Amino acid sequence: MSSWMFVMKGDRKDFLQRLKSKNWPIYRNTGNRKRLKKNDSVVFYLGGEKNKVIMGTAKIASHLREDADTDFAVEISDVTIFRSPLPIHDIVDSIRFIRNKRNWGCYLQGGVIEIPSTDLENIKSYNKKG
């Protein structure tokens, strides 16, 4: 199983609407989309000028399927919304997939980013502390 960071722009309301539908949109040009598998783990990152926070985690509950609204989608389950959004600035130094800590933003582009399972566990542990 793989671990992924799903990146979106918008606000908390947009994020919660996606969770409510239990479907996460995956667009045609999204990198890694063909590699998503049922039971993979997900971390949700809400980007944009006013956000830059990790919102929670989930599991992928389906294989990638076509979707009339957004090209493709995966179902999500086992969603955990963090009590407080976790600012990426607070953990950037401990995330392995971000190699250049000064220019961390370039690592969070593309919609679906593969992350090491150690980063997933590290992020989950911050939620338990908060």
Backbone torsions as a table, in degrees:
resi	resn	phi	psi	omega
1	MET	NA	147.6	-179.1
2	SER	-108.7	164.8	175.8
3	SER	-120.3	138.7	-174.5
4	TRP	-132.9	153.2	167.6
5	MET	-110.1	120.7	174.6
6	PHE	-92.7	121.2	-175.5
7	VAL	-106.7	132.3	174.4
8	MET	-140.0	154.1	170.4
9	LYS	-104.9	154.9	-179.2
10	GLY	139.7	-152.1	178.2
11	ASP	-128.5	-179.8	-177.9
12	ARG	-57.7	-38.1	179.8
13	LYS	-62.3	-44.6	177.4
14	ASP	-60.6	-43.7	179.8
15	PHE	-61.3	-48.8	-178.7
16	LEU	-64.7	-31.7	177.2
17	GLN	-65.2	-40.9	177.1
18	ARG	-62.3	-42.0	-180.0
19	LEU	-65.6	-39.3	-179.5
20	LYS	-59.6	-36.7	-179.0
21	SER	-75.2	-15.3	-177.3
22	LYS	62.4	14.1	176.3
23	ASN	-123.8	135.1	177.1
24	TRP	-109.7	121.8	-178.3
25	PRO	-69.8	139.1	176.1
26	ILE	-129.2	120.5	-174.6
27	TYR	-88.4	157.4	-173.4
28	ARG	-52.9	-39.9	-176.6
29	ASN	-92.9	10.1	179.8
30	THR	-71.1	124.6	176.3
31	GLY	-65.2	151.2	178.5
32	ASN	71.0	-2.0	-174.3
33	ARG	-58.2	-35.5	-178.3
34	LYS	-74.0	-12.2	-178.2
35	ARG	-93.6	-9.2	-179.3
36	LEU	-67.5	134.2	-178.4
37	LYS	-132.5	153.3	174.4
38	LYS	-56.9	138.2	-179.7
39	ASN	79.8	-0.6	171.7
40	ASP	-65.8	156.3	179.0
41	SER	-97.0	150.9	-176.2
42	VAL	-134.4	141.4	168.0
43	VAL	-115.1	135.1	-180.0
44	PHE	-98.9	124.8	177.0
45	TYR	-115.8	125.1	178.2
46	LEU	-103.2	108.1	-177.5
47	GLY	-95.2	-167.4	-177.7
48	GLY	106.5	162.0	-173.9
49	GLU	-56.1	-36.9	-174.7
50	LYS	-96.3	-1.1	-173.3
51	ASN	-114.1	-93.9	-178.1
52	LYS	61.4	51.3	-177.1
53	VAL	-134.6	152.3	171.6
54	ILE	-92.0	129.1	-172.1
55	MET	-100.7	-24.5	-177.8
56	GLY	165.4	-165.2	-177.5
57	THR	-138.2	166.7	177.3
58	ALA	-165.0	179.3	171.6
59	LYS	-116.0	150.5	172.2
60	ILE	-83.8	125.1	-173.5
61	ALA	-102.7	0.7	179.9
62	SER	-151.3	165.4	171.0
63	HIS	-79.0	162.3	177.6
64	LEU	-57.8	132.8	179.2
65	ARG	-137.0	157.0	177.7
66	GLU	-68.2	147.4	-178.8
67	ASP	-139.3	128.9	-176.1
68	ALA	-64.3	-30.5	-176.7
69	ASP	-83.7	-33.9	-170.5
70	THR	-135.7	25.0	-177.4
71	ASP	80.1	-63.7	-179.0
72	PHE	-141.4	169.3	175.4
73	ALA	-159.6	159.5	168.2
74	VAL	-126.7	147.2	173.2
75	GLU	-80.5	148.9	177.5
76	ILE	-123.0	151.1	178.7
77	SER	-146.0	177.9	178.3
78	ASP	51.0	43.8	-176.6
79	VAL	-75.3	132.2	171.4
80	THR	-120.8	118.1	174.5
81	ILE	-95.5	126.3	-178.2
82	PHE	-63.8	142.8	179.0
83	ARG	-54.4	-43.5	175.2
84	SER	-129.9	133.0	176.2
85	PRO	-54.6	139.5	-176.4
86	LEU	-96.0	109.3	178.7
87	PRO	-61.2	130.7	-179.5
88	ILE	-59.9	-31.4	178.9
89	HIS	-58.2	-32.0	-177.4
90	ASP	-70.1	-21.6	-174.6
91	ILE	-126.2	0.1	-174.6
92	VAL	-54.8	-34.6	-179.1
93	ASP	-69.0	-21.3	-177.8
94	SER	-103.2	3.2	179.9
95	ILE	-93.7	121.0	-174.2
96	ARG	-70.9	-36.0	-175.0
97	PHE	-71.7	-14.3	174.1
98	ILE	-94.6	100.6	-175.1
99	ARG	-82.7	-41.8	179.9
100	ASN	-97.0	97.9	-172.9
101	LYS	-65.8	-25.6	178.9
102	ARG	-72.7	-34.6	-177.5
103	ASN	-112.7	46.7	-174.1
104	TRP	-61.9	-27.9	-176.0
105	GLY	-60.6	-32.3	-179.3
106	CYS	-67.6	-20.0	178.6
107	TYR	-81.5	-10.1	-176.1
108	LEU	-110.5	35.3	178.2
109	GLN	-115.9	143.3	173.4
110	GLY	119.4	-4.9	174.0
111	GLY	88.6	-47.4	-179.5
112	VAL	-136.4	114.9	-175.2
113	ILE	-120.9	128.3	175.7
114	GLU	-74.6	135.5	178.6
115	ILE	-127.6	152.0	176.3
116	PRO	-65.9	149.3	178.8
117	SER	-61.5	-27.8	177.4
118	THR	-65.7	-35.7	176.1
119	ASP	-66.6	-40.8	177.4
120	LEU	-58.7	-48.5	-178.7
121	GLU	-65.4	-38.1	177.5
122	ASN	-61.4	-45.2	179.5
123	ILE	-64.1	-43.7	178.2
124	LYS	-60.0	-37.6	-178.8
125	SER	-67.4	-30.7	176.5
126	TYR	-65.6	-36.0	178.4
127	ASN	-64.0	-36.8	179.7
128	LYS	-68.6	-31.4	179.3
129	LYS	-72.8	-35.9	-174.7
130	GLY	-77.8	NA	NA
